[in-house]
Amino acid sequence: MGRADARRAQQGSARRARQKDKKSGIRRFFTWKKLLGAFLGVCLLGILGFIGLYLYVDIPQGNSAAKLQSNVYKYADGKVMARVGDVNRETVPLERIPKDVQRTFVAAENKSFYDDSGVDLKGTLRGVLNTLRGQGKQGGSTITQQYVKNYYLSQEQTVSRKLQEIVISLKVDNKYNKDTILAGYINTSYYGRGAYGIQAAAQAYYRKDVEKLTVSEGAYLASLLQAPSQYDWATATPAGKKRVKERWAYTLDNMVEMKWLSAADRAKQTFEEPRGPKPLPGMGGQTSYLVKQAKQELFAQGVDEREFEAGGWTVTLGIDKKKQQALERSVKRKLTDDLDPKKRKVDGDAQLGATSVDPKTGHIVAMYGGAGYPKHYTNNATRSDYQPASTFKPLILASAMENNAVTQDRVPITPNTIYDGRNRRPVVGGDIAFAPPNEDEQPYGKISVQTATNNSVNAVFAQMGADVGLEEIKKTAVSLGMDGSRIDAKPAMTLGTMGASPLQMAGAYATLDNHGKKVTPTLVKKAVHPVDGVETSVPLKDPIGDQVLSRRTADTLTSVLTGVVNDGTATESVKNTAYEAAGKTGTSDDNKSAWFVGYTPKLVTAVGMFGESPKGGTQVTLKGTGGGGRVNGGGYPARVWADYTESALGGNTGAEFDLDTDLGAGVPPTPTPTPSKTPSKSPTPSETPSKSPSQTPSSPSGRPSNSESGKPSDPATPTDPSSSPPAGGVDGGDTGGKPTGGDAGGGGGRDSLTDFN
């Protein structure tokens, strides 16, 4: 080896040595011993920090009661509507509470209460993580922790407050015995109805003192603590009632598991329904519904219920006092003055709900919920257990246009498309056989979609549902604010057989009025509460959302719905008003509900009338109400709507719809496209309407006229389906009795299938 080779070998060896030394240095720095030491050091620091926090934080003085004050509710103009907050609280010693009732709270909330140290570390860690993620109150807490939160701390959800809760809970558990803590928890918890503590709750829900509570009643009160507003039996939704009964059963089952209740005694327990709430001072009439709805909106947006009920809040609603009074007067003038339950039993079954919305802001400007507490607890404006009936049909046409749907013969669906309106004509193209009757079995010939809308022809919209696709229609309905969980995508849905509320329908039609931009009707405009002495506004969601329908679709629907007012089922009550109006009537099977949802360029109002048995709250027919026959949507609901709208608009009636469309009742129709099928299935020129429906008015009753586009067939000589196919190959249907061959249910789980007008 020469000198050069030796030098290169020596340099390579030195380089490899340096690399080895470098790698060894990194390894020395990150050895497992050092990593373990660092981990233990962090743990030690955490432990020392917690010990320091434990020594630093003392058990504070209880101050919840001192902070309780009124909540103020205001009209949109700032005038006070109501003050709510007279605290209903009475502390009782544990000895007054039956032992079985005490145990229901432990069984419902914290089965390990008598054995734990006052803190559930696993549940608390989950709560801290959820708080850091912004997911709110999702952590588990012991009874001790909940008592500490109720009595010593605020309801805010922050990591520092959670750490305080842990430390104070450990100290409280160490200082007091379990009976003292349980008594404090039961006496400081909020049960709804303004009741703090079990004695106030026993009176509020069962009109008895705490000593007389049964184990079943105790299980209900213990179950309430999870969600007092949602679980109040008098005002809970069907889903809320189902959940609280499940929690009630869960509580009793846990008592059996813990040997506090025998299986035999558990089997004897029945759910004891609580009594209705007593109205608070100043909470009569519509105020009771408005305050309840305002609170539900705030709780849904993250406001803590207990913190809110502690008081100090100022809540401004969108309610216009003059419009609210006008709505109440209209209900009295056009409905309740006609009712005489002593003369006609059915008059005592009539309920009415209404929601009126400003389509530009999305704020609810007036709401009617019923007779008010204590006569009627359910808010008829927000209840969603009755069928919206034919008021759902415009959403089918909206979905058709938005999805560029076509008929069976590939003709685009527009207001001028010709359909076959024959009574009980089987729907073509659906998966389930369906052949619904028209109102009063009325036979129609070939009619335009506009005329079918004016006269609410079931046959046409049942077929249109198959043409568009039921799932697509459901998507459109949900995008407009309807509850998808109540919509069963079966043929009967085309008749509006799902459940819906006046609030939801007002939102859907307000979106049409707002040119397709989503409107979510909202009651609360502003909510302010003190935080560390500073008034702080709660961030609220904007009632005006995204564009969910194209402007052309929305405006076309508005144009079409002017035809219902000028030449359809609402003509008798609404036509010839001093303002432009659009809307749709609806009447459900067996006349259990009747609707009119209508709007002007500045105001949208949904009016629903419902038949409800005073005893049991079951749905009953409205037939004979007011001494008449069937209650149609064009009757009482449309009359209330028209009377209210005229009063609410006052002299401001000159506005006109600003429509971007070349289709519908408000403008001359364009020719119906010629189908690509054989001539025998194509409309002849004489079958294509040459006038808009508003130029060929039907009778005030909403029956089809003998106009060219809507001439009924001779009832004595029904048309053979095989010999008279609809123009464009489209069949019709909307249900009235039993559908031929298939769908017997419809949305909402009821057997009502007929949607008339």
Salt bridges, closest charged atoms under 4 A:
ASP5 OD1 - ARG8 NH2 2.21
ASP58 OD1 - LYS171 NZ 3.86
GLU109 OE2 - ARG247 NH2 3.17
ASP116 OD1 - LYS178 NZ 3.07
GLU165 OE1 - ARG161 NH1 2.68
GLU165 OE2 - LYS162 NZ 3.44
ASP173 OD1 - LYS178 NZ 2.77
GLU211 OE2 - ARG96 NE 2.49
GLU217 OE2 - LYS208 NZ 2.99
ASP232 OD1 - ARG193 NH2 2.74
GLU246 OE2 - LYS242 NZ 2.66
ASP253 OD1 - ARG266 NE 2.89
GLU257 OE2 - LYS111 NZ 3.25
ASP304 OD1 - LYS137 NZ 3.02
GLU307 OE2 - HIS529 ND1 3.84
GLU309 OE2 - LYS295 NZ 3.00
ASP320 OD2 - LYS323 NZ 3.61
ASP337 OD1 - LYS332 NZ 3.08
ASP347 OD2 - ARG344 NH2 2.83
ASP385 OD1 - ARG383 NE 2.88
ASP409 OD1 - LYS677 NZ 3.94
ASP420 OD2 - ARG422 NE 2.65
ASP420 OD2 - ARG425 NE 3.24
GLU439 OE2 - ARG630 NH2 2.54
GLU439 OE2 - ARG703 NH1 3.46
ASP440 OD1 - ARG630 NH1 3.63
ASP440 OD2 - ARG703 NH2 2.81
GLU441 OE2 - ARG424 NH2 2.81
GLU472 OE2 - LYS475 NZ 3.66
ASP488 OD2 - LYS490 NZ 3.80
ASP555 OD1 - HIS515 ND1 2.76
ASP555 OD2 - ARG551 NE 2.84
ASP590 OD1 - LYS623 NZ 3.85
GLU612 OE1 - HIS376 ND1 3.59
GLU612 OE2 - ARG383 NH2 2.91
ASP643 OD2 - ARG333 NH2 2.65
ASP658 OD2 - ARG551 NH2 3.18
ASP662 OD1 - ARG552 NH2 3.02
ASP731 OD1 - ARG425 NH1 0.98
ASP734 OD2 - LYS393 NZ 2.56
